[in-house]
């Protein structure tokens, strides 16, 4: 799942990262990894703080403008500023161009795939496979 997410980010990184003169060529791969890590961190945080219902709703009704996506954009922009020296405004532009596009595709894939990006499997992996969350996720999907 994490490799596929990295590929989603990489496939969407063109203008925001690869063609961006503010991101040094030597840092581009690391920035793509940072974007993937940010997405994973925010999704994991939602599960760990008991906001799984919000997360399930996000994957059902998602639009690019959502508090979860906004959190990812802000966190990624902060990391770009802190670790790569990109100005806050430019970092936000990069993050806002990349993260929503990736999340739209991730949501689409979670609806069309039953294995790696299926919600139950994805949430279990984000949970570190400590628990199989498929049943809980399926119940939440049925309830909404």
N, C-alpha and C positions, 0 to 999 in steps of 0.2 A: 504494500500500500504506500509506504513512504517513498519508494523509488518512483512509483507512478505519479505521486504528487510532485516530486522533484521534476519529472518530465513535463507535467502540466505547467509548472512555473517556467521551466526553461523554454517551452514552446510559446509562451506568452511574453517572454522577456525582451523581445526584439527592440522596439523603440524605447521602452522604459529603461532597459539596462544595457543591452548589447550595443545599441547605437547612441547611447547617451555619453557625450564627451565629459560629463562630470564624474563618471565612474571609470576609474583607471582600468585599462584592459586586464591588468594582473588581478584586479579585484572582482571582475564580472562573475566568475564562477562562484566565488565566495558569497557575493550578493544574492545570487540565485539560491544558494543553499540557505542563506539567512532568511530569505522570503519563505522558503519551505518550512524552516524551523519555526518561524513566527506563526504561521498558520497552524502547525501542529501544537505549539505552546498554547495558543488561544483556545483551540478545540479541546485540548486536554484540560485546561483550566475550567472550561464550562462543565465538563464531566466531574472533575474533582470538587467543584463548589456546589454540586447538586443542581446544576441548571440544565440537566439533560433534556427536560421537556422543551425548554427554549431552543435547544440545539436541534431536536427532532422537528420542531415547528419551522425553524430556519430552513432545514433541508426540504421540507414540504412546500413552503410558501415563498421561498427565497427570492429576494431581489438583491441587487448589488448594494442598495442603501439599507443597511441593517446594523443594529448596535454591535453584533458580533463582527461583521466585516469592518465597521468603523474602528473597533478595537484592534483588529489585525493591521489595518492601515496605519493607525497611530503608533502601534508598537514597532512595526517595521520601519516607519519613518524615523523614530527615535534611535533605532539601531543603526540605520544608515548614517545619521548625524554623529552618533557616538563612536562608532567603530570605523567609519569610512570617511569621516570629515566632510560629508556633504551638508550644505547649508540646510537649516530646518525647512525652509520653503521648498527648495528643490527636492529634498528627501520626501516631503509630503506628496509632491507631484508624482515622483517615481512610484511611491507606495500606492497612491490612489489610481494610478494607471495600471499597475500590475495586479494587485491583490483582488479587486472586485472581478476582474476578468477571469482569474484563476478560480475564484469561488463559484462563479456562475457555471463554469465547466465542471467543477467538482460536484456541484449539486446535480447537474444534468447526468453525469456519469453515475452518481449514487442512485438515481432513479432508473437507469437503464441496465445496470450491472447487478448481478446477484452475489458475486464473490468479493473481490478485493475492495470495491468502493460501495458495496451494499452497506446500509447504515449499521446494521447489527455487527457485521464484521469490522467495519471501520471503527466503531466505538469501542469494541473489544480490544482492538490493536492499540488505540489511543490510551486505553486503560492499562496497557502493558500485559494484556491477556490474563490479568488477575481474576477476571470473571467474564463469562460469556454473557454479553449484554444483548444478544439477539432477541431473546424472548421478551425482555423488558421493552426494547425498541419496537418490536412488532406489536406489543400491547398498546404502546403509546400511539403508534400509527393507526391502529384500529379505533382507538378512542377519540381521535381528532377528526 
